[in-house]
Every structure is written in C-alpha cells, then in structure tokens.
Amino acid sequence: MLVKEAAQLRRDRLTFAMVFVLPLVQLLLFGFAINTDPRHLRAAIEVGDYSAATRSITSALVNSSYFDTRALVTRPGEGEKLLRDGKVQFYIVIPPDFTRALVRGQRPQLLVMADASDPAATGPAVAAVETAVNAGLAHDLIGALGPRAATKGPVDVVLQRRYNPEGITSHNIVPGLLAVVLSMTMVMMTSVAVARERERGTMENLLAMPLRPAEVMIGKILPYVLIGAAQTALILAAARLIFDVPFVGSVLLLGAVTMLFIIVSLLLGFTISTLVATQLQAMQMSFFYILPSILLSGFMFPFYGMPAWARALGEAIPVTHFLRLVRGIMLKGWGAGDAVQEMLVLVAMALGFAVVATRRYGSTLS
C-alpha cells in the first residue's frame, strides 16, 4: 500500500507540486509581502505658504517613510478629488499665513485628510503626522523662536477621516467580504464543471451534443450567475441591516459591477476546469487562486503596504479591482465615471479568460 500511494503521488504532479509550492508561497507572502505597518503611502500636499518652515514640514513628512508625495495641489478641490478617486491616501493642507501665525505663537492649523475606508492602512501613518511635523520644525524654531517649540505642539494638526469617520473596521471588511465570498464560490463551483464530466463518464455526452465550445461554457456558467446574484443580495442586506455599513453610491452601478465580477470569476473557474483532469485538482487550483486573492487584494492587509512586486501580483487578481469598486461605490459614492477604469480591467480579464477557456475546451473536444 505504501508503494502504491507513493506511485500515485508521483504520477499526480499537480498534487505533488501543491505539497511544496503552497507552503513556499505562504512563506513568501507572509514573510515579505504582508505588512501591517504600511509605509510610503501616497499623499498630496497643498502648500499655501512657501517658507523655510513649510519646507521643513514637507521634508519631515517624507523622511518619516510613511508618506510619498505624489502631487502638489495648486487648485481648490483637486486634492479631495485625488483622495476620493483613491489615487492618494492622504491630503495635507498647509494654509496661507502659516508661518506668520507660527512665529506669533498662535498654533496654526495643519489639515490632514485621510482616506479611512481602510483604517488599517492609514492608522499608523496618522499617528506619525504630528511627530513628523514637530521634528521638522525643531530645526527652525531656535533662538528667539525657541519658546514656540517648547509649547505643547507648535502646530495644531487637525485630522479629518473621510469615508469612515469613526474608523469602524466592519465598514471596510464587510464590503470586502462580498468580493471574497463571490470569488470563492463562483471559482470553486465552476472549476469542477468539466472535470466532473470526465470523472462521471458523461464527457462523451457533451461531445455528442451539437454545441460549440462557447455555447457549452455559457450553459455551464449561467445557472451560477443566479446563485451569485442571490449571494450578493444576502451580503448587502446583512451589511446594511446588521452592520449598518453606509451605502453612498448607486445600487444599480454596484449591481452592474458585481455582475461583471461574477462573470469574470465564473470564466476563471471554467478555465481552471479545462486545465485539470480531476475534481480534486480543480479544487486545489481554486484554493491556489483564492489564497493570494485574500492576501494580496487589500482585503486583509493594506494593499499599499506591500512591496512593489506583491502589488504587481495583486493587480493581476480580479478581486483587487472589484474590491476597489465595492468600497468606492458604497463608501465614497463613486459614479460610472469614477468606476470605468477598474471596470475596463475586469472586462479585459473576462475576455481573456473566455478566449483561453473556449480554446482549451475546443482542444478537449478534438
């Protein structure tokens, strides 16, 4: 029996690879990619008072390693739009006459707007703002200005948490669960579609049917679209009624992007089913996809806290883009114009999976 099991494992190359590849992937992800204290977060700065003190503050924020200046805002409202579009996590405003008020000891205000739709991504950086500002001004408040530095914070840092003012974790996690649950169920259920036909011996019946590969694929995935729609309605109802998650955007737009994501996930699952021989292998491949989807999409850990190579992998995962759409529509009130970029990425993924799946299924038929 021992020799028999060893021989079967040796022949099943996919299972044999999963035994070694999956632990290695987990080690790399948790060891290098996952970071609960994200640094180099994107920030936009509006400087209304150009002086040595404001330059010191800007340099101190960058040197703290928590912020990367991506834009210098020059027009009113530009920074808030960048924040709403998700292009920056922080919008810092240095008001006019900042230096004059500082010299007079009036504790001028420094406004910091943070995208709190993901509290885990912004929490540590928010705490570092005041420390960085005080450290930057320590080089300027010397001599006659020394007493200003000795006061309790020469600058009044005013924090505004946008899109989740109270920093409630469920407002971030529950919308993300919609992406994770749909991905798990849709990919897993359709990944066994063709493999199940082979194992049950009904593949010959499919071959005898006068259907093209695309028609077989549509027939296989269409019932699961209704299941995905039911899951979506259940999760959204629970999010609103149980967890009181705000819903700022359009229900119709969210329904459209959710249907698009369901189709992408089903096509991915059907593609997996054409690449494997057994249902066990299909489940293994599905799990191999779902693990990075949870870890690299920004669902469990801050997306921009990961290194560049991990973010590149995350951009190739459909869950990442759908997660941005769900949070953007529900928490930020995104419209169709705001969502079009992420939607086009999902459309491109759907077309790619459809082409691969139909060609692989066509090869099976021949």
Beta strands, then each sheet from edge to edge (+ up, - down):
strand 1: 41-47
strand 2: 67-73
strand 3: 90-94
strand 4: 109-115
strand 5: 156-162
sheet 1: 2+ 1+ 3+ 4- 5-
end
